[in-house]
Amino acid sequence: MKPFTFQTPSNIRFGAGVSSEIADLLKDYKVAHALLVTDEGVRAAGLTRNAEAAIAEADIALTVFDGVDADPRSDLIEAAAELCREGGCDAVVAIGGGSVMDTAKLVAYLAKNLDKLDDIYGVDLAGERLPLLLVPTTAGTGSEVTPIAIVTTPTSEKKGVISLRLISDWAILDPELTLGLPPRQTAETGIDAMVHAIEAYTSKSGKNPISDQLALKALSLLSANLRKVYRDGSDLKARSEMLLGSMLAGMAFANSPVAAVHALAYAVGARFGLTHGRSNALVLTHVLEFNRPAAEMLYAELSEVIQPGYRRQSDAADAAAFIAEVGAICRDCGVPSSLSAVGIGEDDLSKLAEDAMKYERLLKNNPRKLDYDQVLVIFARALAGRSPAADE
């Protein structure tokens, strides 16, 4: 067995209603003034209400930054960090989706250091940070358990800060906070979580036995429940299993990193303003088909995970069945069938391919090496919604 390293948060709290326990956890850190990072939609939906009330009852001062938007911009993150510093906040709490949690991670670090955001891309962080508690409201990014924060630069490029300093002190998972998530957002975040599990299991970099087991369990939970929560968002049991699956997938890919699906999706999302989950879904099966010659055995192993009761045949047949089922889940959850269906045209493909090739940090993890021409072909197939199998 190859040597490997596996790192994950030391504290996880899971259960319906546990978000109201945030104040007790803050007391353990002797916090006098907390910064709550969230977004307007999450706060308007009342998802921060219990936590805010508990913090007030505990006589802990609270400053709220609810200006986070999708794919958080660097200037927004720096503004939140300045608010944290000026207010004398001594802990950061995030309640929201991946963008909110990524923002909070960086705020907790920047507020206690002199570093500028532009100076910390691609380097390990040396300074300390404020206590950090992360509470997801979607079953998607798994950001509550990863050492990664994704930032949108002024040029619309997605850049990552990756450091153990960004791993939270507490990941607090309350499935009740996901009950009101609309069907489209449920589907897109859920598919994102599935991609995390699939790419972690097949990653060329860092693949290890612990990530493998986490990815398998994550994919099992996510694939079994995504259609259920898409149809009935009030199903607490299914929501709980989705949230658990998302977290397990986050643990997996934090140590066995994602690859070409994410690289191509970042290019689509940045250029056309699509959500990360939708961008992932639009390219997912096309990247899987491209990868099949290099990952056939691994995809075959996933065939019975994603389809309980599936009877294994050959690696070729099983891998094809796996990819087909992934596509069926996307269709059943309302994902558009092609890039053209979301307004992307043939003239856009060369720029998309150029953009995708910039994400070498992700492409190097892909089970099959990709060049510009191959990325262009994948985008062309995604534009038409055509599988490579149709060309054989």
C-alpha positions in Angstrom: 0.0 0.0 0.0 1.3 3.5 -0.9 1.9 6.0 1.9 -0.9 8.6 2.2 -2.0 11.4 4.4 -5.6 12.0 5.4 -6.7 15.2 7.2 -10.2 16.2 8.3 -11.9 18.4 11.1 -11.7 17.1 14.6 -15.2 18.1 15.6 -18.5 17.3 13.8 -22.0 17.7 15.2 -24.9 16.2 13.2 -28.6 16.2 14.0 -31.9 17.9 13.5 -31.9 21.2 15.4 -28.2 21.2 16.4 -27.6 24.7 14.9 -29.2 26.1 18.0 -26.2 24.8 20.0 -23.8 27.2 18.3 -23.8 29.6 21.3 -22.7 26.8 23.7 -19.8 26.0 21.4 -18.8 29.7 21.2 -18.7 29.8 25.0 -16.1 27.0 24.9 -13.9 29.4 23.0 -14.7 32.2 25.5 -16.0 34.3 22.5 -17.2 37.8 23.4 -18.1 39.0 19.9 -18.9 36.7 16.9 -19.2 37.6 13.2 -22.0 35.7 11.5 -21.3 35.3 7.7 -24.4 34.4 5.7 -26.3 35.7 2.6 -29.6 37.7 2.3 -31.6 34.7 1.1 -30.6 32.4 3.9 -31.3 35.1 6.5 -34.6 36.1 5.0 -35.6 32.4 5.0 -35.1 32.4 8.8 -32.3 29.9 8.7 -30.1 31.9 11.0 -32.9 32.9 13.4 -32.3 30.1 16.0 -28.6 30.6 16.1 -28.9 34.4 16.4 -31.4 34.1 19.2 -29.2 31.6 21.1 -26.1 33.8 20.7 -28.0 36.8 22.0 -29.3 34.8 25.0 -25.8 33.7 25.8 -24.8 37.4 26.0 -22.4 37.2 23.1 -22.2 40.3 20.9 -23.0 39.6 17.2 -22.2 41.3 14.0 -23.9 40.0 10.8 -22.4 40.1 7.4 -25.1 39.0 4.9 -23.6 40.3 1.7 -22.2 37.0 0.3 -23.3 36.2 -3.2 -22.8 33.2 -5.4 -19.1 32.6 -6.3 -17.8 35.2 -3.8 -15.6 37.9 -5.2 -12.3 38.8 -3.7 -13.4 42.4 -2.9 -16.4 41.1 -1.0 -14.3 38.7 1.1 -11.8 41.5 2.0 -14.7 43.8 3.0 -16.1 41.1 5.3 -12.6 40.6 6.9 -12.3 44.3 7.5 -15.7 44.4 9.1 -14.5 41.5 11.4 -11.3 43.4 12.3 -13.0 46.7 12.9 -15.7 45.1 15.1 -13.2 43.3 17.2 -14.8 40.0 16.5 -13.1 37.0 18.0 -14.8 34.2 16.2 -16.5 33.5 12.8 -19.7 31.5 12.3 -21.0 30.7 8.8 -24.6 29.6 8.1 -25.2 29.1 4.4 -24.0 27.3 1.2 -20.5 26.8 -0.1 -20.0 30.4 -1.0 -20.8 31.5 2.5 -18.6 28.9 4.1 -15.7 29.7 1.8 -16.0 33.4 2.6 -16.0 32.7 6.3 -12.9 30.5 6.1 -11.0 33.3 4.5 -12.4 36.0 6.8 -11.4 34.0 9.9 -7.8 33.9 8.5 -7.5 37.4 7.0 -9.0 39.1 10.1 -6.1 37.9 12.2 -3.3 38.5 9.7 -1.9 41.2 7.6 -1.9 39.0 4.4 -3.8 40.3 1.4 -6.1 37.8 -0.4 -4.0 38.2 -3.6 -0.9 37.0 -1.7 -2.3 33.7 -0.4 -3.5 31.9 -3.6 -1.6 28.7 -4.0 0.5 29.0 -0.9 0.2 27.3 2.5 -0.9 29.7 5.2 1.5 30.3 8.1 -0.6 32.5 10.4 -3.3 31.7 12.9 -7.0 32.3 12.4 -10.1 33.1 14.5 -12.2 30.2 15.8 -14.4 29.0 12.9 -17.8 27.2 13.0 -19.4 26.2 9.7 -23.1 25.3 9.3 -24.2 24.2 5.8 -27.7 24.9 4.5 -27.2 22.8 1.3 -26.2 19.3 0.7 -23.6 20.0 -1.9 -20.2 21.5 -1.5 -19.0 19.8 1.7 -17.1 23.0 2.4 -17.7 22.5 6.1 -15.1 19.8 6.2 -12.6 20.9 3.5 -9.4 23.0 3.7 -10.4 24.8 0.5 -11.9 28.2 -0.3 -12.7 29.2 -3.9 -12.6 32.9 -4.8 -13.8 34.7 -8.0 -11.1 37.2 -9.0 -11.8 40.5 -10.8 -11.1 38.8 -14.1 -13.7 36.1 -13.3 -11.1 33.4 -12.8 -11.7 30.9 -10.0 -8.8 30.7 -7.7 -8.3 28.5 -4.6 -6.8 28.9 -1.2 -5.9 25.5 0.2 -4.5 25.1 3.7 -5.1 23.2 6.9 -5.6 26.6 8.5 -9.0 26.7 6.7 -10.3 23.5 8.3 -13.1 24.4 10.7 -13.1 23.9 14.4 -16.6 22.6 14.2 -18.7 21.4 11.3 -22.3 21.6 12.5 -24.8 19.8 10.3 -28.5 20.4 10.9 -30.7 18.8 8.2 -33.7 21.0 9.3 -31.9 23.9 7.6 -32.1 22.2 4.2 -35.8 21.5 4.3 -36.8 24.6 2.4 -34.2 24.3 -0.4 -36.0 24.7 -3.7 -36.0 21.7 -6.1 -33.6 23.2 -8.6 -31.0 24.2 -6.0 -31.5 20.8 -4.3 -30.7 19.0 -7.5 -27.7 21.2 -8.5 -26.0 21.0 -5.1 -26.7 17.3 -4.8 -25.2 16.6 -8.2 -22.1 18.7 -7.1 -21.8 16.4 -4.1 -22.0 13.3 -6.3 -19.3 14.7 -8.5 -17.1 15.1 -5.4 -17.5 11.5 -4.5 -17.0 10.2 -8.1 -13.9 12.3 -8.7 -12.4 11.5 -5.3 -12.8 7.8 -6.0 -11.1 8.1 -9.4 -8.6 10.9 -8.7 -5.0 10.4 -10.0 -3.7 12.4 -7.0 -4.0 11.4 -3.4 -6.4 8.4 -3.9 -6.3 6.5 -0.6 -8.3 3.8 1.3 -10.0 6.3 3.7 -11.2 8.6 0.9 -12.3 5.6 -1.1 -14.6 4.4 1.7 -15.9 7.8 2.3 -16.6 8.3 -1.4 -18.4 5.0 -1.7 -20.7 5.7 1.3 -21.3 9.3 0.1 -22.2 8.2 -3.4 -24.5 5.5 -2.0 -26.4 8.0 0.2 -26.5 10.7 -2.5 -27.7 8.6 -5.4 -30.3 6.9 -3.2 -31.9 10.1 -2.0 -31.4 12.9 -4.6 -34.5 12.0 -6.6 -36.5 11.8 -3.3 -35.5 15.3 -2.1 -36.0 16.7 -5.5 -39.6 15.5 -5.5 -40.3 16.1 -1.8 -38.1 18.6 -0.1 -39.9 18.0 3.2 -38.5 14.4 3.6 -36.3 14.9 6.7 -34.8 11.4 6.6 -33.8 11.8 2.9 -32.5 15.4 3.6 -30.5 14.0 6.5 -28.9 11.4 4.4 -28.1 13.9 1.6 -26.4 16.2 4.1 -24.4 13.3 5.6 -23.5 12.2 2.0 -22.4 15.7 1.1 -20.1 15.9 4.1 -18.6 12.5 3.5 -17.9 13.4 -0.1 -16.3 16.6 1.2 -14.0 14.6 3.4 -13.1 12.4 0.5 -12.2 15.0 -2.1 -10.4 17.2 0.5 -7.8 14.4 0.5 -8.2 12.9 -3.0 -8.9 16.0 -5.1 -11.4 16.6 -7.8 -10.5 16.7 -11.5 -11.7 17.5 -15.0 -15.4 17.7 -14.3 -14.7 20.6 -12.0 -12.2 22.2 -14.3 -14.7 22.3 -17.2 -17.5 23.4 -14.9 -15.5 26.3 -13.5 -14.9 27.5 -17.1 -18.7 27.3 -17.9 -19.8 28.9 -14.6 -17.3 31.8 -14.8 -18.0 32.7 -18.4 -21.8 32.3 -18.3 -22.8 32.9 -14.7 -24.2 29.5 -14.2 -24.3 27.9 -10.7 -21.4 25.6 -9.9 -23.8 22.6 -9.5 -25.5 23.2 -12.9 -22.2 23.7 -14.6 -21.0 20.4 -13.2 -24.1 18.6 -14.3 -23.9 19.9 -17.9 -20.4 18.4 -18.5 -20.5 15.5 -16.1 -21.4 12.5 -18.3 -19.3 13.8 -21.1 -16.2 13.9 -19.0 -17.0 10.5 -17.5 -17.2 9.1 -21.1 -13.9 10.6 -22.0 -12.3 9.1 -18.9 -13.8 5.7 -19.4 -10.7 4.1 -21.1 -8.6 5.0 -18.1 -11.1 4.6 -15.3 -13.3 1.7 -16.6 -12.6 -0.6 -13.7 -13.3 2.1 -11.1 -16.5 3.2 -12.8 -17.5 -0.5 -12.9 -17.0 -0.7 -9.2 -19.3 2.3 -8.7 -22.1 0.7 -10.9 -23.5 -1.3 -8.0 -23.1 1.6 -5.5 -25.2 3.9 -7.5 -27.7 1.1 -8.5 -28.4 -1.2 -5.5 -29.2 -4.7 -6.8 -27.3 -4.1 -10.1 -25.8 -7.4 -11.2 -22.2 -7.0 -12.4 -21.3 -8.2 -15.9 -18.0 -7.0 -17.4 -16.1 -3.9 -16.6 -17.1 -2.4 -19.9 -20.8 -3.0 -19.5 -20.7 -2.0 -15.8 -18.9 1.3 -16.5 -21.4 2.1 -19.2 -24.3 1.3 -16.9 -22.8 3.6 -14.2 -22.5 6.5 -16.6 -26.0 5.9 -17.9 -27.4 6.0 -14.4 -25.6 9.2 -13.6 -27.2 10.7 -16.7 -30.6 9.4 -15.6 -30.3 11.0 -12.2 -29.4 14.4 -13.8 -32.4 14.1 -16.2 -34.8 13.1 -13.5 -33.7 16.1 -11.5 -34.4 18.6 -14.2 -30.9 19.3 -15.5 -30.9 20.7 -19.0 -29.8 18.2 -21.6 -27.1 20.3 -23.3 -25.0 23.4 -23.1 -27.0 24.8 -26.0 -30.1 24.6 -23.8 -28.6 27.2 -21.5 -27.7 29.6 -24.2 -24.1 28.5 -25.0 -23.2 28.4 -28.7 -20.6 26.8 -30.9 -18.6 30.1 -31.1 -18.2 30.0 -27.3 -16.4 26.6 -27.2 -12.9 27.6 -28.0 -12.9 30.2 -25.2 -14.4 27.7 -22.8 -11.6 25.2 -23.7 -9.0 27.9 -23.2 -10.4 28.7 -19.8 -10.7 25.1 -18.7 -7.0 24.5 -19.5 -6.0 27.1 -16.9 -7.2 24.8 -14.1 -4.1 22.6 -14.2 -4.4 22.1 -10.5 -7.5 20.1 -11.2 -6.7 18.6 -14.6 -3.6 16.9 -13.2 -5.9 14.8 -11.0 -7.9 13.5 -13.9 -7.5 9.7 -14.5 -6.9 10.4 -18.2 -4.7 13.2 -19.4 -6.4 16.0 -21.3 -5.2 18.5 -23.9 -6.9 21.5 -25.4 -8.3 19.6 -28.4 -9.8 16.9 -26.2 -11.4 19.5 -23.9 -12.8 21.2 -27.0 -14.3 17.8 -28.2 -15.9 17.3 -24.8 -17.4 20.7 -24.8 -18.7 20.1 -28.4 -20.5 16.9 -27.2 -21.9 18.7 -24.2 -23.1 21.5 -26.5 -25.1 18.9 -28.5 -25.9 16.7 -25.5 -24.3 13.8 -27.4 -22.4 11.0 -25.8 -19.2 9.7 -27.3 -20.9 6.3 -27.4 -23.2 7.7 -30.1 -20.2 8.1 -32.4 -19.0 4.6 -32.0 
